[in-house]
Amino acid sequence: MAAGLIGGAALGAGFGELLRVIVEASKTAAMFRDNLEELASMLSPIEPVIKEIQSFNKAFDKEYETEQLVEIVKRGKKLVSKCCKIRRWDIIKKPYYSHKLLGLKKSLERFCQIVMQIHQARDIKEVLFETKEISVGIRKLSLKEGSSNGNGICNQVAVMGRCRVPEPRGKVLGFDEPLKELKVKLLKDGVSVIIVSAPGGSGKTTLVKQLCQDEEVKGKYEDNIFYVSVSKTPNMELILQKLLQAKDYAVPEFQNEEDGLNYLEQKFRQLAIIPILLILDDVWPGYEFLVHNLKFELPDYKILVTSRFAFPRFDDCTYCLNPLNDDNAMTLFRHNAFLQNGKPCIPEDIVNKVMKSCKGLPLALEVVGRSLCGQPVAMWLKQAKQHSKGLSILHSNTDLLAYLQSTLDTLDDEAGIKDCYLDLGSFPEDHQTPATALIDMWVEQYKLDEDCDAFIKLHELSIRNLVNLVVMRKDDASEADSFYNDHFVMQHDLLRELAIYQSSFDPIEKRRRIIVELSRNNFPNWWSEEKQQPLGAHLLSISTDETFSYNWGYIQAPEVEVLVLNFRAKNYVLPVFMEKMDKLKVLIAMNDSIYPAEVSNFQLLYSLSNLKRFRLEKVSVPSFSMSSFQLKNLRKISLVMCNISQAFEKGTNKMSDNFPNLLEIDIDYCDDLMELGEGLCDVVQLMKLSITNCHKLRALPEGIGKLVNLEVLRLTSCTDLMSLPETIGSLSQLTILDISDCLSIKNLPTRIGELHNLVKLCMRGCSSCNLPPTITKLQHLKDVICDEETAYQWEFLKSYLTNLKVTVHEQDINLNWLQIFV
């Protein structure tokens, strides 16, 4: 099979020419010398193998499927030629071409694997069959050392190598705690698969290699540790071949993959007197089946997987590798930055600043440390100043940039996943970003049909380890209803910086997203220019701190569809230029201070005629009914940790007149809300109303029965809420009612039996709540989620409610929710 991939003498000649060009270029193209020397060292050992195989292998006399490989060689020569033409003053081009050279290296690595596969596989067998003389020659090429044991089985393994675990490159530092934790997980009984998951450059492979050097691990598994590098495009046939050859087993021709797996299982069973550990390094999405296929029912057989992605089906057995803490990061950084027998002459505060710029990522610590090793103090000062100015280390380290950029190559542009990733730079560093804020942005900006469509994109970013999706309180029932208030997003600082860096290539007026951080009166140059060009950005994010003066100046941003305002202040002024944002669909204003901010020009919000969603966090909200305005396109209002005691009071105008098409209101953690104003009850077109974690809310207005179009009423964790008004029976369209953790509700209203369209009732934490006899009229009720104490009442009612399913909720003891306030 592998032999058919390479053919034609032209390929061998082209390969030799490419190697010559790379070697020559490495002497002249100083800017790319490291990349080119690495390529040359990889290709040099392969050239004689190609020539020798050409001399006897008939496949090289035939033109099979060679076009793709020939094209790689041609493109490689062209790329190297271009690199030779880049001059030192064109340093801005270095990241682009470094990234291209990295891609060439990956393509050539796959090429070399194919060559070595040919070298040891089917064509060698054919030649061995034809002549002993060539057999001897090929065996010299194919074996590292040794010979046959007389049974036709090799004592040593072909050039592809045994599946031995490679020793870590250099000294391993900073992994003491992760090693202990992963070792406990590995040696734990009852666990057959362990996934080590983290973004690229976090040290996953190094961690696993070092784990296999542990004496207890080696003592348990002895020579039964198998290591296979899987990578992006794995070949099961090749994996099986390597695993079988690792123990010197003959590799027969298999009819199909299943035959090969059965044969491997049989051989593993013979070895299983001693426990077996199989390591699959660098597994990519879509290839989880490899883990499943290689799971055999053997005693104490373990599979250890490393991946830069998360695999949901293995959530329970995943070890997430976190960035290094400051102490470990400093140890690793010093090891790379300073000669071991030399005395550092760099001031400690400068070393500390540069180290912190690496954000605890082992790859960054190694790359930046090595780049500064032996450099004068001036170079260190330059790096430290860039960090002080807020510039990312990506601006000054092209190798690190090229590596991190490669993690984005897998993102699907057509599905919009890459755009979603780049949008994440809109929120502050080390900030827990609400998933609902991102959902609001993406639904409107990318014209998605439902909130769950946006959440799917967020989940995709999570399994690729580009974000960390934190669930404060696990509630499958709420998630099934597309309610994501308990989901938050965290992101590694360097991945956030990469998103911002990727968004900054174009001239400012042509960028799709603009992310600005302002302090005092320090504006970027383009902001203050007299002849300022209109900005073409669709997303504008502005972050300010408590020192900002709010003398906004004026910018033209007519194309902006999403405006994100991150601030930290007791008093805040909305930027006046937002009044001219005629295309603005989403406004997100998030205050990071302790108390809600007073917004002096709140009425500016009412000028945004095209606005569809707005989200306010820690803001004092005036009455929505005091002014005469009309936001006819507004669909959703989200108020989180806001002062809203006046927001829904009746005023001179009806809320329904001001918001004629408002469909959803989400109120969360608003501690001053004691009574919901009657003004809200005028919004008769409302379809979703969520009032959650408002612990001082005592009562709902009687007028709530006017919301005849309401489909979802969520009142989760309103602990002081004593009862539901009887008028709730008028909500004829209501399908979901959630009163979970409303601890003070003792009785459901009698008229609840009139909710003929009610399908789901959630009442976790309502163990003392009594059900009225009219509950038997809820003939469409299908799902009830409750505590064990309440379940017996519902079980008794099943004879009346024939479609009813009662789910007893297990208490989720989880203090993650406290992080919201940190």
Rosetta blueprint (number, residue, H / E / L):
1 M L
2 A L
3 A H
4 G H
5 L H
6 I L
7 G L
8 G L
9 A H
10 A H
11 L H
12 G H
13 A H
14 G H
15 F H
16 G H
17 E H
18 L H
19 L H
20 R H
21 V H
22 I H
23 V H
24 E H
25 A H
26 S H
27 K H
28 T H
29 A L
30 A H
31 M H
32 F H
33 R H
34 D H
35 N H
36 L H
37 E H
38 E H
39 L H
40 A H
41 S H
42 M H
43 L H
44 S L
45 P L
46 I H
47 E H
48 P H
49 V H
50 I H
51 K H
52 E H
53 I H
54 Q H
55 S H
56 F H
57 N L
58 K H
59 A H
60 F H
61 D H
62 K L
63 E L
64 Y L
65 E L
66 T L
67 E H
68 Q H
69 L H
70 V H
71 E H
72 I H
73 V H
74 K H
75 R H
76 G H
77 K H
78 K H
79 L H
80 V H
81 S H
82 K H
83 C H
84 C H
85 K L
86 I L
87 R L
88 R H
89 W H
90 D H
91 I H
92 I H
93 K H
94 K H
95 P H
96 Y H
97 Y H
98 S H
99 H H
100 K H
101 L H
102 L H
103 G H
104 L H
105 K H
106 K H
107 S H
108 L H
109 E H
110 R H
111 F H
112 C H
113 Q H
114 I H
115 V H
116 M H
117 Q H
118 I H
119 H H
120 Q H
121 A L
122 R H
123 D H
124 I H
125 K H
126 E H
127 V H
128 L H
129 F H
130 E H
131 T L
132 K H
133 E H
134 I H
135 S H
136 V H
137 G H
138 I H
139 R H
140 K H
141 L H
142 S H
143 L E
144 K L
145 E L
146 G L
147 S L
148 S E
149 N L
150 G L
151 N L
152 G L
153 I L
154 C E
155 N L
156 Q L
157 V L
158 A E
159 V L
160 M L
161 G L
162 R L
163 C L
164 R L
165 V L
166 P L
167 E L
168 P L
169 R L
170 G L
171 K L
172 V L
173 L L
174 G L
175 F L
176 D H
177 E H
178 P H
179 L H
180 K H
181 E H
182 L H
183 K H
184 V H
185 K H
186 L H
187 L H
188 K L
189 D L
190 G L
191 V L
192 S L
193 V E
194 I E
195 I E
196 V E
197 S E
198 A L
199 P L
200 G L
201 G L
202 S L
203 G L
204 K H
205 T H
206 T H
207 L H
208 V H
209 K H
210 Q H
211 L H
212 C L
213 Q L
214 D L
215 E H
216 E H
217 V H
218 K H
219 G H
220 K H
221 Y H
222 E L
223 D L
224 N L
225 I E
226 F E
227 Y E
228 V E
229 S E
230 V E
231 S E
232 K L
233 T L
234 P L
235 N L
236 M H
237 E H
238 L H
239 I H
240 L H
241 Q H
242 K H
243 L H
244 L H
245 Q H
246 A L
247 K L
248 D L
249 Y L
250 A L
251 V L
252 P L
253 E L
254 F L
255 Q L
256 N L
257 E H
258 E H
259 D H
260 G H
261 L H
262 N H
263 Y H
264 L H
265 E H
266 Q H
267 K H
268 F H
269 R H
270 Q H
271 L H
272 A L
273 I L
274 I L
275 P L
276 I L
277 L E
278 L E
279 I E
280 L E
281 D E
282 D E
283 V E
284 W L
285 P L
286 G L
287 Y L
288 E L
289 F H
290 L H
291 V H
292 H H
293 N H
294 L L
295 K L
296 F L
297 E L
298 L L
299 P L
300 D L
301 Y L
302 K E
303 I E
304 L E
305 V E
306 T E
307 S E
308 R L
309 F L
310 A L
311 F L
312 P H
313 R H
314 F H
315 D H
316 D H
317 C H
318 T E
319 Y E
320 C E
321 L L
322 N L
323 P L
324 L L
325 N L
326 D H
327 D H
328 N H
329 A H
330 M H
331 T H
332 L H
333 F H
334 R H
335 H H
336 N H
337 A H
338 F L
339 L L
340 Q L
341 N L
342 G L
343 K L
344 P L
345 C L
346 I L
347 P L
348 E H
349 D H
350 I H
351 V H
352 N H
353 K H
354 V H
355 M H
356 K H
357 S L
358 C L
359 K L
360 G L
361 L L
362 P H
363 L H
364 A H
365 L H
366 E H
367 V H
368 V H
369 G H
370 R H
371 S H
372 L H
373 C L
374 G L
375 Q L
376 P L
377 V H
378 A H
379 M H
380 W H
381 L H
382 K H
383 Q H
384 A H
385 K H
386 Q H
387 H H
388 S H
389 K L
390 G L
391 L L
392 S L
393 I H
394 L H
395 H H
396 S L
397 N L
398 T H
399 D H
400 L H
401 L H
402 A H
403 Y H
404 L H
405 Q H
406 S H
407 T L
408 L L
409 D L
410 T L
411 L L
412 D L
413 D L
414 E L
415 A L
416 G L
417 I H
418 K H
419 D H
420 C H
421 Y H
422 L H
423 D H
424 L H
425 G H
426 S H
427 F L
428 P L
429 E L
430 D L
431 H L
432 Q L
433 T E
434 P E
435 A H
436 T H
437 A H
438 L H
439 I H
440 D H
441 M H
442 W H
443 V H
444 E H
445 Q H
446 Y L
447 K L
448 L L
449 D L
450 E L
451 D H
452 C H
453 D H
454 A H
455 F H
456 I H
457 K H
458 L H
459 H H
460 E H
461 L H
462 S H
463 I H
464 R L
465 N L
466 L L
467 V L
468 N E
469 L E
470 V E
471 V E
472 M L
473 R L
474 K L
475 D L
476 D H
477 A H
478 S H
479 E H
480 A H
481 D L
482 S L
483 F L
484 Y L
485 N L
486 D L
487 H E
488 F E
489 V E
490 M E
491 Q L
492 H L
493 D H
494 L H
495 L H
496 R H
497 E H
498 L H
499 A H
500 I H
501 Y H
502 Q H
503 S L
504 S L
505 F L
506 D L
507 P L
508 I H
509 E H
510 K H
511 R L
512 R L
513 R E
514 I E
515 I E
516 V E
517 E E
518 L E
519 S E
520 R L
521 N L
522 N E
523 F L
524 P L
525 N H
526 W H
527 W H
528 S H
529 E L
530 E L
531 K L
532 Q L
533 Q L
534 P L
535 L L
536 G L
537 A L
538 H L
539 L E
540 L E
541 S E
542 I E
543 S E
544 T E
545 D L
546 E L
547 T L
548 F L
549 S L
550 Y L
551 N L
552 W L
553 G L
554 Y L
555 I L
556 Q L
557 A L
558 P L
559 E L
560 V L
561 E L
562 V E
563 L E
564 V E
565 L E
566 N E
567 F E
568 R L
569 A L
570 K L
571 N E
572 Y E
573 V L
574 L L
575 P L
576 V H
577 F H
578 M H
579 E H
580 K H
581 M L
582 D L
583 K L
584 L L
585 K L
586 V E
587 L E
588 I E
589 A E
590 M E
591 N E
592 D L
593 S L
594 I L
595 Y L
596 P L
597 A E
598 E E
599 V E
600 S L
601 N L
602 F H
603 Q H
604 L H
605 L H
606 Y H
607 S H
608 L L
609 S L
610 N L
611 L L
612 K L
613 R E
614 F E
615 R E
616 L E
617 E E
618 K L
619 V E
620 S E
621 V L
622 P L
623 S L
624 F L
625 S L
626 M L
627 S L
628 S L
629 F L
630 Q L
631 L L
632 K L
633 N L
634 L L
635 R L
636 K E
637 I E
638 S E
639 L E
640 V E
641 M L
642 C L
643 N E
644 I L
645 S L
646 Q L
647 A L
648 F L
649 E L
650 K L
651 G L
652 T L
653 N L
654 K L
655 M H
656 S H
657 D H
658 N H
659 F L
660 P L
661 N L
662 L L
663 L L
664 E E
665 I E
666 D E
667 I E
668 D E
669 Y L
670 C L
671 D L
672 D L
673 L L
674 M L
675 E E
676 L L
677 G L
678 E H
679 G H
680 L H
681 C H
682 D H
683 V L
684 V L
685 Q L
686 L L
687 M L
688 K E
689 L E
690 S E
691 I E
692 T E
693 N L
694 C L
695 H L
696 K L
697 L L
698 R L
699 A E
700 L L
701 P L
702 E H
703 G H
704 I H
705 G H
706 K H
707 L L
708 V L
709 N L
710 L L
711 E L
712 V E
713 L E
714 R E
715 L L
716 T L
717 S L
718 C L
719 T L
720 D L
721 L L
722 M L
723 S L
724 L L
725 P L
726 E H
727 T H
728 I H
729 G H
730 S H
731 L L
732 S L
733 Q L
734 L L
735 T L
736 I E
737 L E
738 D E
739 I L
740 S L
741 D L
742 C L
743 L L
744 S L
745 I L
746 K L
747 N E
748 L L
749 P L
750 T H
751 R H
752 I H
753 G H
754 E H
755 L L
756 H L
757 N L
758 L L
759 V L
760 K E
761 L E
762 C E
763 M E
764 R L
765 G L
766 C L
767 S L
768 S L
769 C L
770 N E
771 L L
772 P L
773 P H
774 T H
775 I H
776 T H
777 K H
778 L L
779 Q L
780 H L
781 L L
782 K L
783 D E
784 V E
785 I E
786 C E
787 D L
788 E H
789 E H
790 T H
791 A H
792 Y H
793 Q H
794 W H
795 E H
796 F H
797 L H
798 K L
799 S L
800 Y L
801 L L
802 T L
803 N L
804 L L
805 K E
806 V E
807 T E
808 V E
809 H L
810 E L
811 Q L
812 D L
813 I L
814 N L
815 L L
816 N H
817 W H
818 L H
819 Q H
820 I H
821 F H
822 V L
